[in-house]
Amino acid sequence: EEPERESASKKHVSISSVLKFRNALLSIKNDYPFSYAFGLADTRESCIESSQDLYTRLLFQPDSDEFLRFETLALVATGPDGLIDQLKAKDLMRLFRPDRNGRLSVLDFVKSIDTVYKELRFLQASIENSSQIDKSFENIVNLIFYAIVISIVLSQLGFDPFSLFLSLSSVVLAFAFAIGSASSKYFEGLLFILVRRPYGIGDLIHVSNIESDTVLEGSVGWTVNNVTLFETEMTWLPTMERCSVSNGSLANSRIINWKRSPTARFVIFLIFPIDTSYEKLEVFKLAVEEYLKARPREWLALNAFRVNYLQGEKAWMRIEVVVQHRESWQQVGTVLDSKGNLMSYCTEVQKMLGIQYKAPHVPIELTMDDSNNNNNTSVKDQFLAGGNYAVSSNADHGEDSLIQERSEQSQSEVFRSLAQAKHNIRV
């Protein structure tokens, strides 16, 4: 899919466009936003129930056919001349995403309708929030306007407003020093919200230092609940904890907006034995491509499949699989579920092809650190004395049997003395 290019010149907004926008808002606020034929959709639950009922009605033979054909939905794009509008048909294709055979299950149909419903509700919340911000900004402008009007009126009545302000200059100056830092942060937050507009209601964002790099696996972020001229209310996505942050503190941060980001793309690292043949790697790549093609509602494309790193000593190589999802990071749950399923599938294919990496066995032996002991002292004597242990490959295997000969009572005394010496415990 090619990205949509925005026009460089902004079009003039006509009165007809404003009236159409008002009518669209009225239809969104209605309990039947998808028309009366669709059914009630005042809540998410009622929208799902109406979607299931509509799916059943669109099936000509509900008892015999399990899936809905996309040709049935394409009739919506039919024009007055009886021909199908190609642009509307493509929009329907992007919305419902049928499988390669043109079929659509009831779950996929309901998910598509639910996506549109959530977009409508988020749009409604964003418009209401923008109205509140506009009213707050209007109050600030009115305050400045009335101050100028009062100064003009005083000057017309024969009073010098500047002399009045100079008499209060000492108080104003002291007050300015007291709130100088807070005022600068406040105006910085105003510019952040009114000019930059980095997020809206319902957007998933990630706040980080502008000098640090982001993680390759994707950033964990916040859900924006409310925005004002002073603060932003957010919810921490992993734990659903809510917080409020001043806009001035966010002005110097990097804001990653998942909703405004393009379709999600991530990297999966897989470990293969270094002696894996090129033919098996091609078969593995073909299996991944077939997996992605079989799920057009989830995956967009396989962007890269290449060797990323070689480890000759441990006899393994790392393959980098770069895939692109249909959804953006705004649908983080769907993206992570698809990623987990793909990783599980890759592991199963590795097992079937016999190219799963197995780490070689490394012998670990127990020996003594004789830096503080005599070299002629045996392992058993050092164990009884509470010596320091280290891992080495030159251990004497015969000493293990000597350690096992010690009684349980003596071993418990040694372990207790070691624990007391380490943690400074007195008994």
N, C-alpha and C positions, 0 to 999 in steps of 0.2 A: 504494500500500500504506500502510495506516495503522500508526503505531507502536504497539507493544504497551505497555499501561499496567500498571505493576507495582502490586501491592496495597500499600496504606499500612501495613497491619498484617501482621507476619510470623507465619506459621502455625507452630504447635508441631510440632516434628519428632518423629514417632512412631518406635517401635522397628521397625515394619514398613517405614517409609521407609528407615531405616538398613540393614536387611537387603536391601532391593531395590537400594540403592546398592552394597552389597558384591557382590551378584550381577552387577550391571552392570559393575563393575570387573573381575571375573573373566572376563566375556565379552570385554571389551576386550583383556585380556592374552592371550586365546586366539589361536591361529594361524588360526582360522576365525571372525573377529568378525561376519561377515555370514551366518553359518550354513554348514553343510556343503554345502548345495545350491548356494550361490554359488561356493564353491571356496576355495583357499588364498589367504590375504591376510596372511601374516606379514611381508612386505616390500612396498614400494611397487610394485616391478616385478611381483611375483606378483599383486598386487591388480589391476594394469592387464591382465595376461594373463587373469585370471579374469573381468574385466569384458567383455573382448572375446568370450570364449567364451560368456558369458551372453547377450550381445547377439545372437550367432548363433543360440543356442537359442530365443530369444524370437521370432525371425522364423519365421513358419509356412512360408514359401517363400523360403529364403535366396537362391536363384538368380534369382528374378524381382523381389522387392521389395528396394529399396535402403535404405529408411528404416523405422524402427520406429514404429508408431502408438502414440500416447499412450493410446489406449483399452486397449491390452494391459497397460500399466503400471497403469492405473487399477483393474484387477481386484484388485490387492493391497489396495485400500481397501474391498473388499467385506466386509460384516459377516455375522454368523451368519444374519440374516434374508434374505440375498440382495441387500440394498440397499447402495449405495455410500455410505460415510461421507464427508460433504462436507468435514469438517475434514481428514481424511487425504488426500482428493483434492487439497485446496488445498496441503497440505504437499508432496505429490508434484509439483504444478505449480511450486511455488517452487524445488524442488530440481532438476528436470530442464529446465524452461523450454523446452518444444517451440516450434516455429515457429507461424506463424499458421494453417497447415494441419494442425496437430496431429502433425507428423512430428518425428522425432528421429534425427539421424545417429549413427554409431558414435563419432565424435570427441566430440560433445556428451555422449553417454551415459557415456563413459569419464571425461570431465572432471568430471561430476557425482559419479560414484562416488569419484573421486580426492579431491574436495573433502571428502566425508564421511570418507574414510580419514585425511586430514591432520588434520581436527578431532579425531578419536579419538586420534591419536598426541599431539597437542598437549595434549589433556585429560589423558592419562596422564602426560605429563611435568610438567604443572602440579600434579597431585595429588602426585606424588613430591616435587617441589620444596617444596610446602606442608608436606609431612610433615617435611622436613629443617628448615624454618624453625620449625615447631612444636617440634621436638626441641631446637633451639638456644635457643628462648625458655624451654622447660621447664628447661634447665640453668641459666639465669639465675635463674629462680624458685626452683629447688632450692638454689642458692647462698645466696640471701637467707634462705630458710627454715632452712637448717642453721645459719646465723650466729645467727639468733634462738634456735634450740634450744640452741646451745652457751651463749649468754648466760644462758638460763633455768637450764640445768644447773649452771653456775658459781655462780649466785646461790643455788641450793639446796644446794650443797656448802659454802657459807660464804664464798665468794670474791665480792668486789665487782667485777663486770665493768666498771663505769664507771671505777673507779680504774685498771684495767689499760689501758683505752682512753685515759685522760688521760695516762698515762705515755708512751704512744706518740703523743701528739697532735702533738708537734713533728715527728716523722718523717712522720706522716700529712699534716700541713699542708704541709710542703715537697714531698711527693710530689703533693699536690693541686694546688699551683701549677705543678708541672712538667707534669702531664697534664690541666690544667683545660680548655684549649681542645679537646684531642682528645676528652675525655670528653663535653663538650657536643655536639660533632659526632656522637659515637657515639650518644648518646641521641636526638639529632635524627634520625639515620638509622633508629633503631629505630621511632620514631613514624611516620616516613615509610613504612616497609615494613608495619608491623603495623596502622596505623590508616588511612592513605590508600590503600594498595594500588593504586598508579596503573597497574601493568602486571603481566603474567604471562609465563610462558615462551612464546616464539614470537611475542610481540606486536611490531609495528613501532611505534616511538616516535620522536618528535622532541623534543630538549632545546633550550630557548632561554631567553633572558632574559625575565622576566615583564613588563618594561617596554617591550619591543620588539614590533612587530607582525609577524605571519607574512606570508609571501608569498602572492600570489593564485593562483599556479600550483600550489601544494602544496609541502609541506616535505619535504626529503630527510632520512631518519632512520636509526635503528639497529634491529637485530633483537636482542631480549633472549634470551640463551642460558641464563643461570643467575642466580638471585637468592638471596642469603644475608642474614643480619642485618647484615653488615659491608659488603658490596660487591655490585655488579651487573656481570655480564659481558655485553658487547654486541658486535655485529659491525656495522661501518660498511657500509651497504648498497651504495653504488656500487663500492667497492674490495674488499669482503669482508675488511677488516682488523679484528682483534679487540682489545678493550681491556677493562679493569676500572676501574670508577669507584666511589668510596665513596658510600654512600647519603646521608651527611651533606652532601656537595657537591651532590647532586641535590635536596635538600629544598627549597631556595629557588628552584628553577627551574620553568619551565612545562613540563609533560609533555603532549605531544599524542599520544594513543594512537590509532593508525590502526585497530586492530581493534575498539575500542569506539566508534569514530566511525560515524555513519550512512553511507548510500550516498554514494559520491564525487560531488561536484558541482564543476565547474570552468567557467571562462570562456574562450571563444575570440574573439579580436579579429580582424576582417576589415576590409580597406581597400577602399572602393568609390569610384568617381568621384562627384563632388558632383552631377553632372547626371543620375544614375541615376534613372529614373522609379519612381514608387511601385508600378506594376504589376509591374515586373521584380523589385522587392524582395519582393513578395508571392509571385511564382513561385519565387524563391530560397528563401523561408521554407517554402513547400509542399514543395519538393524535400528540404529538410533533415528535415522531419517524416516524409516517406515513407521516408527512409533510416533513421530511428530506429525506425519501426514495423516495418520489414522485418527488424530484428534485435532481437527481444524478449529474447534471452539477454544482450544487452550493455547496452541503453539502457532507462532507465525513463521519461524524459519530457524534453520541451523546455521549460525553465522560463521563458526570456525571449529575446526577439529585438527589440532596440531600437538606435537611434542613440545612440552614447555620446559622440562628439566630432566637431566640424566644423572643418575647416581651409580657410578661404576663399581664402587666398593661394596655396596649393598645389593647390586644387580637389579635395579628397578629404574623405570622411567615414568615421568608424570605427563599424562595427556590432559590438555586443556580443551574442554567442550564448552563453547559459547552458544547459548540458545536465547531466543527472543520470544517472549510471551505475548499473547493477544491483549491482555489487560495491562494497565499501568500499575505502578506501585501503590496507587490508591486502594486497589483491591488486594491488599497484601496477604490476606488469608488465602485467597484463591491462588495467588502466585506461589506462595510457599508450599501449599498442598501439591500443586503440579510439579514443583521442583523436587519434593520428596518422592513422589511417585516415579519421576524420571531417574533419580539416583538409585532407587530400588530396582528398576528395570535394568539399568546398566550393570548392576551387581549380578543379577540373574544371568544376563547375557555373558558376562565374564566367566561365570561358573560353567555355562553350557559349552563355551568355546575352550575351556581349560586354560584361560589366560589370567586367572586370578593370582595376584601376587601373594606369596607366603614368605614371611620373614624367616631367614635362616636362624637355626638354634644357636644361641651364644651361651657357652658354659660359664657359669658363675660359681666361684669357689670361695669358701670362707677361710681367711687367713688372719694373722695378727699383724698389727702395726708395731714393729719392734723398734721404733725410734726411741722409746723411753724404757725399753727392756733389754735384757741380755739376749744375744743371738742364740745362746745355748739353751735358753729356757724353752720348754715344750709348750705346745698349744694348750694342753690341759692345765699346766701350772699357771699360765697367763689367764686362762678362763677363770680359774679359782681366785686369782688375784684381782679380777675385775679389770682386765686390760682393754685397750681400744681396738676395735675391729675395723678391718678394711676389706674391700673386694679386690682380689688379685687372682691371676691365673697360675700362680706358683704355689698353691696350697698343698699341704700334705694330706692326702685322702685318708691316711691311716690314723690321723688324729681325731677324726670324727667319731670313731668307735670309742676312743678314750673319753670324749666328752659325754657320750651317751651312758657311760658306766657310772656317772655320778648319780647319787640318790636324789629323789625329788625334794627332800627336805633341804639338802645342801644347795640345790639349784635355786630354790625359792629364796634362801638367804642371800645368795649372790645377786639375784635380780633385785631384791629389795634394797641391798646396799648400793647397787648401781643407780636405782631410781632416786634414792635419798641423796646420793652425791650429786646427781644431775639437777634436782629440783630444790636442793637445800632444805630437805624435810627433816625435822627433828622428832624423834619418838621417845 
